[in-house]
Amino acid sequence: MINRWMDTDHIMPVLITKGILLLIGVLFIPVVAVMYLQDLFFYEQTYWVLVRPREAYLLFGGGMLISAVLCFTLAISMSVADRRGKRNKLIIPHILAAVSTFPLFVFGISHYAYIDDFGIHESKPFSLSVTSFAFEDIEEVTRETVGNQHQRSLYTFKSGGEEISILNDVRDFRLRTGIARMLDENDWRVINLDE
């Protein structure tokens, strides 16, 4: 059974098909997977808004892209070893490399920010802990326009030497109203960096 599974004729179509599906899926699966899994694991009814930074999708997509490349390189190395009549010594390194992509998926899913009644919170990339600022502890708020159409603004909230940044897109109703509510309820002077 194991010899049949490791047979080049049996595993090559599986690797190539899996690699192609991962390459095609990297265009849309990260968006769906990150949104669904973050809602499943982290969303609560008390949140005003759950913010999914672009880096979360990029980390998840990066894991998929690396997995696709590993499928193709393993298929190539197996084909070369089979033609030479030798045993493929790169199977174990490929398996270890595939397992090492798992943290990219985890860090992609666990990178988010949210606003609730208690303050603003962010789980930064490559960290499983949440940084939290109570509204009354925020010392400075800056706003910078991103792009030339004034539809997106990067708000940076600073407290105690740390900062949380949220990209506000005026087309996202929940995010726009959550940030507007937060700014209205607190007497912060917002510093515009564009001026």
Secondary structure, 3 states (H helix, E strand, C coil): CHHHHCCHHHHHHHHHHHHHHHHHHCCCHHHHHHHHHHHHHCCCCCCCEEECCHHHHHHHHHHHHHHHHHHHHHHHHHHHHHHHCCCCCCHHHHHHHHHHCHHHHHHHHCCEEEEECCEEEEECCCCCCEEEEEHHHCCEEEEEEECCCCCEEEEEEEECCEEEEEEEECCCHHHHHHHHHHHHHCCCCEEECCC
